[in-house]
Amino acid sequence: MTDRERDVLRREILNLIRLGHNRWTSIEKRGCSLGFDFATSNTVKRQFYGYLLPFGHVERIERGRYALTEKGKRLLALLS
């Protein structure tokens, strides 16, 4: 996966959460159906749990539900 593909996937995941898709299953399903050949269940999971969540762009508000943080909003603005 290239840096550009990672950025596109991260932007789309953050945008999904911003639009109200705050449950992991919804994020995963919609992330995989974006129409990009690199957007698989595994790559969505890696970007979400391996980058966005640990680096504080997304926070867990309760089991299975997530919200954008201020840091996530700034990243989304930067990637858009």
N, C-alpha and C positions, 0 to 999 in steps of 0.2 A: 504494500500500500504506500503510495507516495504522500508527501507532505500535503499536497493540494487536496488529495482524496480524504485525508484525515481531517483537514480543516472543513471541508464540505460536510462531512459526516457529523463533526462536532457542532457546526452551525445548525444543521437540521435537527439534531437532538435537542439542542438548547431552544430552538424555535418551537419545537413540538411542546416542550414543557411550558414555554411562555404562553402558548395558545390554549393551555389547559389540560393537555394530555400528561397528567402527573403520575399515573400508575405505570410500573415497569412493563407490564404486559402490553399496554397500549403503546408505550414508547418503542418497545422492541418490534411489534407488528408494523407500526407505521414507519419506523426506521428502515425496515427491510423492504417495504413496498414503495420506496422513494423513486425507484426506477434506475438506480445506479447499480451497475454490475458488481461493484465492490461492497455494497451494503448488504451484508449477510447477517444472520443472527449473531454469529461469533464476532464479527467486526463491530457491530453496534454494542455488544456487551463489553468488548475490550475498551472501546472509547469511553463508554459510560462508567464502568467500574474501575478501569485502569487509568483514566485520566480525569474526567470531569468530576467524579465524586471525590477521589482522594485529594485533588488540588483545590477543592473548595468552590467549584463553579456551580455545583448542585448540592443540596443538602437533603437528607432524609428527614421528612417531617413525621412520618409514622411508617409502620411496616408496609412496604410496597409502594409508598407514595413519596414523591420528590418535588422540590421547589427550587427555583433559581435563586441564587444568592446575588448580592450586588456585584461580586466578582464575575459571576456568570453573565450578568446583564452587560457588563463592560466587555467581556469576551465576545458576546453575541454582536454587540455594536461594532467591535473591531473586525469581526469576520464577515459582517454584512456589507 
